[in-house]
Amino acid sequence: MKLLFLVLVLLALVFLFFANNDPVVLNLMPDALANAMGMRNEFTVPLFLVVVGALLIGIVVGYVLEWLREHQYRAEARVHRREASRLRQEVAAVKGRGSDEQDEVLAILEDSETAR
C-alpha cells in the first residue's frame, strides 16, 4: 500500500514536471547588486527545476534545523548511555565479589553452628 502510494506520487510529480518545463528567468539577486559586483544575475531554467530546487533546499534547511534542535536530547542520551555502562560494570563487579562474600559468610555461619 505504501509503495503504491509512493509510485502514484512519483508519477504525479513526473507529469507535473513535464507539463511545466517552460523556461523561466531566475534572478539570484537584485539587478543593482549584481551589476555592482559584476556578476551574471539571470539564469534561464525550466520551471520544474526551480520547484525541485526549492523543495530540496527546504528539506535540507528543515533537516539541519531539526538536527540542531535535537542536539540537547542527543547530548543527554549520550550522558545516560555512559552512566548506564558505568553502572552495568559496577553491578557486574559487585555480583562477582558478592558470590565470594556470600560463600565466606556461609562458611562463618557453618563454623559457628558446628562450634555449638
C-alpha positions as CSV (number, residue, x, y, z in Angstrom):
1,M,0.0,0.0,0.0
2,K,2.8,2.4,1.0
3,L,4.7,1.5,-2.2
4,L,1.7,2.1,-4.4
5,F,1.2,5.5,-2.8
6,L,4.8,6.4,-3.4
7,V,4.6,5.3,-7.0
8,L,1.5,7.4,-7.6
9,V,3.1,10.4,-6.0
10,L,6.2,10.0,-8.1
11,L,4.1,9.5,-11.3
12,A,2.1,12.7,-10.4
13,L,5.4,14.6,-9.9
14,V,6.8,13.4,-13.3
15,F,3.6,14.5,-15.1
16,L,3.8,17.9,-13.2
17,F,7.4,18.3,-14.3
18,F,6.8,17.5,-17.9
19,A,3.8,19.8,-18.0
20,N,5.8,22.7,-16.5
21,N,9.0,22.6,-18.4
22,D,8.7,26.1,-19.9
23,P,11.8,28.2,-19.3
24,V,11.7,30.8,-16.6
25,V,14.2,33.5,-15.8
26,L,15.6,33.2,-12.3
27,N,17.3,36.2,-10.8
28,L,19.6,35.3,-8.0
29,M,20.0,38.9,-6.6
30,P,18.7,42.4,-7.3
31,D,20.0,43.8,-10.6
32,A,21.8,46.8,-9.0
33,L,23.8,44.5,-6.7
34,A,24.6,42.1,-9.5
35,N,25.8,44.9,-11.7
36,A,27.9,46.4,-8.9
37,M,29.6,43.0,-8.3
38,G,30.0,42.3,-12.0
39,M,28.2,39.0,-11.7
40,R,25.7,37.3,-14.0
41,N,22.3,37.6,-12.4
42,E,19.9,35.9,-14.8
43,F,19.6,32.2,-15.4
44,T,17.0,30.6,-17.7
45,V,16.0,27.2,-16.3
46,P,12.9,25.0,-16.7
47,L,10.2,25.7,-14.1
48,F,10.3,22.2,-12.7
49,L,14.0,22.6,-11.8
50,V,13.1,25.7,-9.8
51,V,10.4,23.8,-7.9
52,V,12.6,20.8,-7.3
53,G,15.4,23.1,-6.1
54,A,13.1,24.9,-3.7
55,L,11.9,21.6,-2.3
56,L,15.4,20.3,-1.8
57,I,16.6,23.5,-0.2
58,G,13.5,23.3,2.1
59,I,14.2,19.7,3.1
60,V,17.9,20.4,3.8
61,V,17.2,23.5,5.8
62,G,14.5,21.7,7.8
63,Y,16.8,18.7,8.4
64,V,19.6,21.0,9.7
65,L,17.3,23.0,12.0
66,E,15.7,19.8,13.4
67,W,19.2,18.3,13.9
68,L,20.3,21.5,15.8
69,R,17.0,21.5,17.9
70,E,17.5,17.9,19.0
71,H,21.2,18.4,19.9
72,Q,20.4,18.7,23.6
73,Y,18.5,15.4,23.6
74,R,21.3,13.6,21.9
75,A,23.8,15.0,24.4
76,E,21.6,13.9,27.3
77,A,21.2,10.4,25.8
78,R,25.0,10.2,25.5
79,V,25.4,11.0,29.2
80,H,22.8,8.4,30.1
81,R,24.4,5.8,28.0
82,R,27.8,6.4,29.7
83,E,26.2,6.3,33.1
84,A,24.3,3.1,32.3
85,S,27.5,1.5,31.0
86,R,29.3,2.5,34.2
87,L,26.5,1.1,36.3
88,R,26.5,-2.1,34.4
89,Q,30.2,-2.5,35.0
90,E,29.7,-1.7,38.7
91,V,26.9,-4.3,39.0
92,A,29.0,-6.9,37.3
93,A,31.9,-6.2,39.7
94,V,29.6,-6.3,42.7
95,K,28.0,-9.6,41.6
96,G,31.4,-11.1,41.1
97,R,32.5,-10.0,44.6
98,G,29.2,-10.8,46.2
99,S,29.2,-14.5,45.4
100,D,32.6,-14.8,47.2
101,E,31.5,-12.8,50.2
102,Q,28.3,-14.9,50.5
103,D,30.4,-18.1,50.5
104,E,32.6,-16.6,53.2
105,V,29.6,-15.7,55.3
106,L,28.1,-19.1,54.9
107,A,31.4,-20.6,55.9
108,I,31.5,-18.5,59.0
109,L,27.9,-19.4,59.8
110,E,28.6,-23.1,59.3
111,D,31.7,-22.8,61.6
112,S,29.6,-21.2,64.3
113,E,27.0,-23.9,64.1
114,T,29.5,-26.7,64.3
115,A,31.0,-25.0,67.4
116,R,27.7,-25.1,69.2
